[in-house]
Amino acid sequence: QVQLKESGGGSVQPGGSLRLSCAASGIIFSINRMGWYRQAPGKQRELAATITSGGQTNYADSVKDRFTISRDKATNTVYLQMNWLKPEDTAVYYCNAGVRTTSLQRLYRDYWGQGTQVTVSS
């Protein structure tokens, strides 16, 4: 089984910064893509940022130039540095990873963390 554990959420004033971390553990053969999604109250879950095993990144337009995603392949950890936070960034942030648990598994399976709350308010 694979577990994703997020940390680093909290409350911050507009213009502030937070850094989220997510560590994948369990039976892991390889991970292709890791990323962060977020869900605000009353809204659907949406992509914030993703990073491939080769380091290619993708950001939602709403977070470009403010958020930076990075990854430590040695520890199966993904980070999200969030700067210049706005009230509209308030959401539960979920970590996501595409994982193969054995070399015999052809397709990567999606796993999700339980989420961490980020609140931006004055």
Helices and strands as residue ranges (DSSP letters): E 2-7, E 10-12, E 18-26, E 30-39, E 46-51, E 57-59, E 67-72, E 77-82, G 87-89, E 91-100, E 109-112, E 116-120
